[in-house]
Amino acid sequence: FFSNPHNARMEANTSTTVIASRPAGTSPPDGGNKSAPLMKNVTVTRKLQKVLDISVDDNFRDSLEYLSSFYTENTVKDRKNLRGLLEQRSLVLHENFLAEFDKVNELFEAVEKDVHDLAEVCDGVSTMLRETQQEASALLTTAAVLQSELQEVKEKEQQVNTFLKRFQLTPEEKACLKGDISADFFTTLAKVHNIHKNCKELLNVNHQQAGIEIMEEMYMYQLSGYERLFKYTHKMCLDLMLADSPEITPNFITALDALKERPALWVQCMQEVAKGRRTAVVRNFFDALSAGDRPIDAHTSDALRYVGDVFAWVHQSVAEENELLQNFFDKKVSRVASDTDSDDAAELTKFDLLDQIFEGLCKHLKVRVEQVLGTTSGAQSSNMVVLFKLENILEFYAQAIPEILGPNAVLSGLLLDLKNGTIKSFFELLKNMSTKLLSDPMEVPSDLTAPAVVHDALDKLTTMMETLSTSIIPKEEREAEFAHVLSAIVDPLVTLCEMAQGLDALSKSIFTVNCLYTMQTALVGYAFTKGKMDKISKMVDQEVGVLEKEQVAALLSRFGLDEKVQQLESKPPDVALSTLPSTSQTAMADAMQALHGYLEINAAAVVPQSERILSLRLRQQVNFHVAEAVCSAYECLWAAIHDPTNGYTNPASMVPHSVDSVKKLLQLE
C-alpha cells in the first residue's frame, strides 16, 4: 500500500494523526528513560518533517477521500488493521475484476468463435470467387471483344447515317419533291443539287460505283423537280405578266432564281415574261392615248405637249418595267452547266428583256411622232422654234431612256433616228429662212434701228437659246452644239444688214452698228454664245472705227480743214504757209472761227447723227473720238498760225480761242 506515493501519504497522515492524538503530559511507552524524550522528539521531528515534505496533489487528496469512505474511526486497532483492511478491499476489488473479466472473456470467446466461423465462410467465398473468376474470365474476354465490335458498329452506323444524310433524301424530302411548290420544295431541290455536286468527290476516291449510282438517282430527282418547277413558273408567267400591274410574290421570284440552274428553262420563262409584258405595255400605251380623264391624243394639235407627254409616259413605263425585271435579276445564283442545257441557250440579260418588251411599242411611236413632225416641218418659220424644242425633248429622252434600256435597244435607236430627223427638218427650215432673208429686199427704218425681220429672227433665236440653257446637254458642249444654229441665223442677218440699200455711208454705218448691237444684246447672258459674241464685238469695233473716221473726215471737210491740214503736212520747209492760197491769212481765220462756232453749238454731240446709235456707250465713244480728232486738227493748225515762219500777222486775232478752251468746250479735260 505504501509502495507508491499515495500509500506513503496515507501512512504519513496516519502517523501524524497518532502523534497528535497523544495527550499532553503523558510519557512515551518506553518506561521513562531520560534520553527517551530526546529521541522521541527527534523521531517526531523527523516524521513531522517527512510529513511536511510530502507534496499534496490531486492524487493524494483523492486517496485520502477514498480512505475516509471506509476508515471512520482513528483507533489503534483500526490503525493496525488498516493495511489488512486495504488488502482485503484490494482483494475484493480484484475478485470483482476477475468476475467481470470472465464475462468479457466469454464474450471474446464468442466473438472468436464467430470470427472463426466467418473466416471459414470467407475462405469458402474466396474459393468460390476464384472458381467463378476462372469461369468468368472467358466470358469477360468475349464481352470485351463484343464491346469493341459494338463500338466499331456504332462508328460505322454513324458514318452510314452521315453518308445517308449527305447523299440521300429522307422519305419526307422525297414526298416534298412531289408536293406543292413551297419553301420546303426549294430547300429539297437545293439539297438534291448539292448531293449531285458532292458525288464528284466520290468519283475521285474508291467509291466510283456508289458515286455513279447516287448521281443517277439525284439526276432523276432533279429532272422531276425542275420539270414540276418549270410548269409552275411557266403558268405563273402566263397568269401574272398580262396584268397591268403584276403582283410578284416571293415564291415566284424564288422559283425563277432556282430555274437559273437550268438556263434553257429559265430563258423560256423569261421569254414568256417579256412576251406578256410586251402585250401589256402596248395595251397600256393605247389606253394612255385615248382613255382616261386626260388622254394624250387630246393634244395632237400641240406638237410639243403631245411629244412630251408620249415620251414621258414611255420613260415612266420603261422605269416601271425595269423595276419589275430587277426583281428577277437581284439575287445572284451560280450558273451550273448541265447536260440538259441547250448549247445555244445564251446568257439572257435584263437589257435583252427590256428591248423585247418595248420593241413592240416602237412602230406605234414612230408613226405618231413622225406624223407630228410632218405637220410641224411646214414652211412657216414659227415651226422652226417648235422643231428646235422638239429636238431638245428628244435629246433628253435619247439620253435618259438608253441609260435604262442600253444603247443597243430598238427603242434607243428609234429615239436617235427621230432626233436626227428632227434636226434635219430644223436645219432645212433654218436654211429656207436664211435664203428668204437674203432674197427679199429689206426696208430700213427711218431711225436706222434694226428692222422687224432682224427682231423676228432674234426672237426665235432667243427662244432657242432659252431652251438650250435648260437642256441636259453639258455646258461645255453647248457652244459646239449651238454654233451651227448661231451661224445659220446670225451670219445671214449680218450679210443682210451690210446689203442695205438707199443709205449714205454715215447712215449705213450707223444702221450696221445698230443691227450688230441688237444681235449682241440678244446673245448676251448665254455662255454658249461667247464665240459668236466675240466675233460680233470685233465687227462692231470695226464698224464704229469706220464711222468715226467718216465723221471726222466729214466734219473737217465741211470747214475745209482737211485740205489745210494736208497742206501743212506736205508743204516744203522753206515755204511760208500764209503764202499758199488755201492757207492764206483770210482763209485760215474764217475756217478756224467757223469750226469754233460749230463746236460751241454742238459741244455735247460733235456728231449729231450719232444720236441714232442705240448703244449709249458706243454713242459716247463715237463723240469722244471724233471730238478728240477734231481737237487734234485744231491744235495742229493753231500751232501753225502762231508759228512766225508761216508769216501770219496778229495770230491772236485770227484764232482768239486757245486749244485748252476748245478741249474744255468739248469736255476733253
Buried (B, 14 or more C-beta within 10 A) or exposed (E): BBEEBBBBBBBBBBBBEEBEEEEEEEEBEEEEEEEBEEEBEEEBEEBBEBBEEBEEEEEBEEBBEBBEEEBEEBEEEEBEEBBEBBEEEEEEEEEEEEEEEEEEEEEEEEEEEEEEEEEEEEEEEEEEEEEEEEEEEEEEEEEEEEEEEEEEEEEEEEEEEEBEEEBBBEEEBBEBBEEEBEEBBBEBBEBBBEBBEBBEEBEEEEBEEBBEBBBEBBBEBBEBBBEBBBEBBBEBBBEBBBEEEBEBEEBBBBBBBBBBBBBBBBBBBBBBBBBBBBBBBBEBBEEBBEEEEEEBBBBBEEBBEBBBBBBEBBBEBBEBBBEBBEBBBEEEEEEEEBEBBEEEBEEBEBBBBBBBBBBBBBEBBBEBBBEBBEEBBEEEBEBBBBBBBBBBBBBBBBBBBBEBBBEEBBBBBBBBBBBEBBBBBBBEBBEEBBEEBEEEEBEBEEEBBBBEBBEBBBEBBBBBBEBBBEBEBEEEEBBEBBBEBBBBBBEBBBEBBBEBEEBEEBBBBBBBBBBBBBBBBBBEEBEBBEBBBEBBEEBBBEBBEBBBBBBBEBBBEEBBBBBBBEBBEEBEEEEBBBEBEEBBBEBBBBBBBBBBEBBEEBBEBBBEBBEBBBBEEBBEBBBBBBBBBBBBBBBBBBEBBBBEEBEBEEBEEBBEBEBEEBBEBBEBE
